[in-house]
Amino acid sequence: MIGYAMLALSYWHAFGMQEGGRWFAWLLAVLYAVSDELHQSFVPGRHPGIWDVLIFDNFGALIALWLASQWSKNN
């Protein structure tokens, strides 16, 4: 979760921390998570899981972006 939280925040920062860029940053982080699961399907001993993307990676990105947006509104 922490890795995808940091990835989403990095994407958002690259977009200038604009409101609309937050959702695009989330989308890019989730798409990267999907590509990572696809990659895992080709690695022996690793198993891809849609629940990894839907729960851990998705929520890590969402929570980080939400917290950062709340913090930026207050500052």
C-alpha positions in Angstrom: 0.0 0.0 0.0 2.8 2.4 0.9 4.5 1.9 -2.5 1.4 2.8 -4.4 0.6 5.6 -2.1 4.0 7.1 -2.9 3.6 6.4 -6.6 0.2 8.2 -6.7 1.5 11.2 -4.8 4.5 11.4 -7.2 2.2 11.4 -10.2 0.0 14.1 -8.6 3.0 16.2 -7.8 4.2 15.8 -11.4 0.8 17.2 -12.5 1.3 20.3 -10.4 -1.0 19.1 -7.6 -4.1 20.3 -9.5 -7.5 19.0 -8.5 -8.2 17.2 -11.8 -4.7 15.8 -11.8 -5.4 13.9 -8.6 -7.8 11.5 -10.4 -5.5 11.0 -13.3 -2.7 10.2 -10.8 -4.9 7.6 -9.2 -5.7 6.1 -12.6 -2.1 5.9 -13.5 -1.2 4.2 -10.2 -4.0 1.6 -10.6 -3.0 0.9 -14.2 0.6 0.4 -13.0 -0.7 -2.0 -10.4 -2.6 -4.0 -13.1 0.6 -4.2 -15.2 2.5 -5.4 -12.2 0.0 -8.2 -11.6 0.3 -9.1 -15.3 4.0 -9.2 -14.9 3.7 -11.5 -11.9 1.8 -14.0 -14.0 5.0 -14.7 -15.9 7.3 -15.0 -12.9 7.6 -18.6 -11.5 6.5 -18.8 -7.9 4.5 -15.6 -8.1 0.7 -15.5 -8.5 -1.3 -12.5 -9.8 -4.3 -11.4 -7.8 -7.0 -9.0 -8.8 -7.7 -8.4 -5.1 -4.2 -7.0 -4.7 -5.1 -4.3 -7.2 -8.6 -3.7 -5.9 -7.9 -3.6 -2.2 -4.3 -2.9 -1.4 -2.9 -0.9 -4.3 -6.1 1.0 -5.0 -6.7 2.0 -1.4 -3.1 2.9 -0.9 -3.3 5.4 -3.7 -6.7 6.7 -2.8 -5.9 7.2 0.9 -2.7 9.0 0.1 -4.3 11.3 -2.4 -7.2 12.0 -0.1 -4.9 12.8 2.8 -2.7 15.0 0.7 -5.7 16.9 -0.7 -7.1 17.5 2.8 -3.7 18.7 3.9 -3.3 21.0 0.9 -6.7 22.5 1.5 -5.8 23.4 5.1 -2.5 25.0 4.1 
